[in-house]
């Protein structure tokens, strides 16, 4: 399972008013693990950046003067995201800008939604926490994700923060089947047991490091506090 956590920074709020993307930041997850195979690019927008936008992200026209245009990096970007699930906070904003850039690049370019599945973490957060503030900063506080470096918005930094939030928000058990074999196929029949070959290479054992164990203890302590001392994992693990 390949997922790309994506964020953009722009010259303003509306592509219909000619605003452009000036930064793309992407963080890759494979099977819910960070790979460090990130994609990050600043872009020359060929227009002035709104002053209000500069106050949000701190990126200036002078800084972008020698940067490539979207058309220069479009093929590389599409090759990077194609076929992945895009994880985006407030997806309509970023998707609207991406589709605008693709349309300016080539009139026959496919919309990003035709190339990737899109998951909106703002919608996800709204389902998990109805009636609450679900901005990145609010979610960081709720899920105890460190965002102390976020003095200004930045596409890559926000994508890195969002990857931590997404993993925390979606961290429950996806599926658990006890006493059964296989899985339900499309036609409804249950597949038989899948046996591993005796000639398979040895399984790789990846043990948790000290930082991961400390983070695990912190998470269990938070669960224990929220459940009134009923965290079974903590009782078993300790």
C-alpha positions as CSV (number, residue, x, y, z in Angstrom):
1,X,0.0,0.0,0.0
2,X,1.6,3.2,-1.2
3,X,0.3,6.5,0.1
4,X,1.6,10.1,-0.5
5,X,0.9,12.7,2.1
6,X,0.7,16.0,0.1
7,X,0.5,19.7,0.8
8,X,0.9,22.8,-1.4
9,X,1.6,26.5,-0.8
10,X,0.1,29.0,-3.3
11,X,0.2,32.7,-4.3
12,X,-3.4,33.1,-3.1
13,X,-6.7,31.4,-2.4
14,X,-8.4,30.9,-5.8
15,X,-7.0,29.3,-9.0
16,X,-9.9,30.8,-10.9
17,X,-8.4,34.2,-10.1
18,X,-5.1,33.1,-11.6
19,X,-3.3,32.1,-8.5
20,X,-0.6,29.4,-8.7
21,X,1.2,26.8,-6.7
22,X,4.6,27.9,-5.4
23,X,5.6,24.8,-3.3
24,X,4.7,21.1,-3.4
25,X,5.7,18.9,-0.5
26,X,5.1,15.1,-0.5
27,X,5.9,12.4,2.1
28,X,5.8,8.7,1.1
29,X,4.3,6.0,3.2
30,X,4.5,2.3,2.2
31,X,2.5,-0.1,4.3
32,X,2.1,2.8,6.8
33,X,5.8,3.3,7.2
34,X,7.7,6.4,6.3
35,X,10.2,5.7,3.5
36,X,12.0,9.1,3.3
37,X,11.4,9.0,-0.4
38,X,9.9,12.5,-0.4
39,X,9.2,15.0,-3.2
40,X,9.7,18.7,-2.6
41,X,9.8,21.5,-5.1
42,X,9.5,25.3,-5.0
43,X,8.0,26.8,-8.2
44,X,8.2,30.1,-10.1
45,X,4.5,31.2,-10.5
46,X,5.0,34.0,-13.0
47,X,2.8,36.3,-11.0
48,X,3.0,38.3,-7.7
49,X,2.2,36.5,-4.4
50,X,-0.6,38.1,-2.4
51,X,0.8,39.8,0.7
52,X,-1.6,37.8,2.9
53,X,-0.2,34.6,1.5
54,X,3.4,35.7,2.2
55,X,2.4,36.3,5.8
56,X,1.2,32.7,6.0
57,X,4.1,30.9,4.4
58,X,6.9,33.4,4.2
59,X,7.7,32.6,0.6
60,X,8.6,35.7,-1.6
61,X,8.8,36.3,-5.3
62,X,12.4,37.1,-5.0
63,X,13.1,33.7,-3.4
64,X,11.2,32.0,-6.3
65,X,12.9,34.0,-9.1
66,X,15.3,31.2,-10.1
67,X,13.0,28.2,-9.4
68,X,11.5,26.0,-12.1
69,X,8.0,26.3,-13.4
70,X,5.3,23.6,-12.9
71,X,5.7,22.6,-16.5
72,X,9.4,21.8,-15.8
73,X,8.6,19.3,-13.1
74,X,5.2,18.0,-14.1
75,X,6.4,14.7,-15.5
76,X,8.5,14.0,-12.4
77,X,5.7,14.9,-10.1
78,X,3.1,12.8,-11.9
79,X,5.5,9.9,-12.0
80,X,6.0,10.2,-8.3
81,X,2.3,10.3,-7.3
82,X,0.7,8.1,-10.1
83,X,-1.3,5.2,-8.7
84,X,-0.8,6.2,-5.0
85,X,-3.4,7.2,-2.5
86,X,-3.1,11.0,-1.8
87,X,-3.6,12.0,1.8
88,X,-4.5,15.7,1.9
89,X,-5.9,18.0,4.6
90,X,-8.8,20.0,3.0
91,X,-8.3,18.2,-0.2
92,X,-10.5,20.3,-2.5
93,X,-8.1,23.3,-2.1
94,X,-4.9,21.4,-3.1
95,X,-6.7,19.3,-5.7
96,X,-8.2,22.4,-7.3
97,X,-4.8,24.0,-7.6
98,X,-3.1,20.8,-8.9
99,X,-5.8,20.4,-11.6
100,X,-5.4,24.1,-12.5
101,X,-1.7,23.6,-13.0
102,X,-2.2,20.4,-15.0
103,X,-4.7,22.2,-17.2
104,X,-2.3,25.1,-17.8
105,X,0.5,22.5,-18.6
106,X,-1.5,20.4,-21.0
107,X,-5.2,20.7,-22.0
108,X,-5.4,16.9,-22.3
109,X,-3.8,16.3,-18.9
110,X,-5.8,14.0,-16.7
111,X,-7.2,15.4,-13.4
112,X,-5.2,14.3,-10.4
113,X,-8.3,12.4,-9.1
114,X,-8.1,10.1,-12.2
115,X,-4.5,9.2,-11.4
116,X,-4.7,8.8,-7.6
117,X,-7.2,7.9,-5.0
118,X,-7.7,10.9,-2.7
119,X,-8.4,10.9,1.1
120,X,-9.3,14.1,2.9
121,X,-8.0,14.1,6.5
122,X,-10.2,17.1,7.2
123,X,-13.3,15.0,6.4
124,X,-11.8,12.1,8.4
125,X,-11.1,14.4,11.4
126,X,-14.7,15.7,11.2
127,X,-16.1,12.2,11.5
128,X,-13.8,11.4,14.4
129,X,-14.3,14.7,16.2
130,X,-17.6,16.3,15.1
131,X,-18.2,19.8,16.2
132,X,-14.5,20.4,17.1
133,X,-11.8,22.4,15.5
134,X,-9.9,20.2,13.1
135,X,-7.1,22.4,11.8
136,X,-3.6,21.0,11.7
137,X,-2.6,22.8,14.8
138,X,-5.8,21.7,16.7
139,X,-5.2,18.1,15.6
140,X,-1.5,18.3,16.7
141,X,-2.6,19.3,20.1
142,X,-5.3,16.7,20.3
143,X,-3.0,13.8,19.1
144,X,0.2,15.2,20.8
145,X,2.0,15.6,17.5
146,X,5.0,17.9,17.8
147,X,4.5,21.0,15.6
148,X,6.9,23.3,17.4
149,X,8.8,24.1,14.2
150,X,5.6,25.3,12.5
151,X,6.1,29.1,12.9
152,X,5.0,29.5,9.2
153,X,3.3,27.1,6.9
154,X,5.5,25.1,4.6
155,X,4.4,22.4,2.2
156,X,7.0,19.7,3.1
157,X,6.8,20.5,6.9
158,X,3.0,20.4,6.8
159,X,3.1,17.1,4.9
160,X,5.4,15.6,7.5
161,X,3.2,16.8,10.3
162,X,0.1,15.5,8.5
163,X,1.7,12.1,8.0
164,X,2.1,11.7,11.8
165,X,-1.5,12.9,12.3
166,X,-2.9,10.5,9.6
167,X,-1.1,7.6,11.2
168,X,-2.5,8.5,14.6
169,X,-6.0,9.1,13.4
170,X,-6.1,5.9,11.4
171,X,-4.0,3.8,13.8
172,X,-6.8,1.4,14.8
173,X,-6.9,-2.2,13.8
174,X,-8.0,-2.3,10.2
175,X,-9.3,-5.9,10.2
176,X,-9.1,-8.9,12.5
177,X,-10.4,-12.4,11.7
178,X,-10.0,-15.1,14.3
179,X,-10.6,-18.7,13.7
180,X,-10.9,-18.3,9.9
181,X,-8.7,-18.6,6.9
182,X,-8.3,-16.4,3.9
183,X,-10.5,-13.5,2.9
184,X,-13.8,-12.9,1.1
185,X,-13.2,-12.7,-2.6
186,X,-15.3,-10.5,-4.9
187,X,-17.8,-13.2,-5.6
188,X,-18.4,-13.9,-1.9
189,X,-16.5,-17.3,-1.7
190,X,-13.9,-17.6,1.0
191,X,-10.4,-18.3,-0.2
192,X,-8.5,-21.2,1.2
193,X,-5.5,-20.9,3.6
194,X,-2.3,-19.4,2.0
195,X,0.7,-21.5,2.9
196,X,4.2,-20.1,2.9
197,X,6.8,-21.9,0.8
198,X,9.4,-23.8,2.7
199,X,12.0,-22.3,0.4
200,X,11.1,-18.7,1.4
201,X,14.0,-16.6,2.7
202,X,14.1,-16.0,6.4
203,X,11.8,-13.3,7.7
204,X,13.4,-10.1,8.7
205,X,12.9,-9.1,12.3
206,X,12.9,-5.3,12.9
207,X,13.2,-4.5,16.6
208,X,12.0,-1.3,18.0
209,X,14.7,1.2,19.0
210,X,14.9,3.2,22.2
211,X,13.0,6.2,20.7
212,X,10.2,4.0,19.3
213,X,9.9,2.2,22.7
214,X,9.7,5.6,24.5
215,X,7.0,6.8,22.1
216,X,5.1,3.6,22.6
217,X,5.2,4.1,26.4
218,X,3.9,7.6,26.0
219,X,1.0,6.5,23.7
220,X,0.0,3.7,26.2
221,X,0.1,6.2,29.1
222,X,-2.2,8.5,27.2
223,X,-4.6,5.6,26.4
224,X,-4.5,4.5,30.0
225,X,-5.4,8.1,31.3
226,X,-8.2,8.4,28.8
227,X,-9.7,5.0,29.7
228,X,-9.4,5.5,33.5
229,X,-6.6,3.1,34.0
230,X,-8.1,0.3,31.8
231,X,-5.4,0.1,29.1
232,X,-4.9,-3.7,28.8
233,X,-1.9,-3.2,26.6
234,X,-0.1,-1.3,29.3
235,X,-0.9,-4.0,31.9
236,X,0.3,-6.8,29.6
237,X,3.4,-4.9,28.3
238,X,4.6,-3.7,31.7
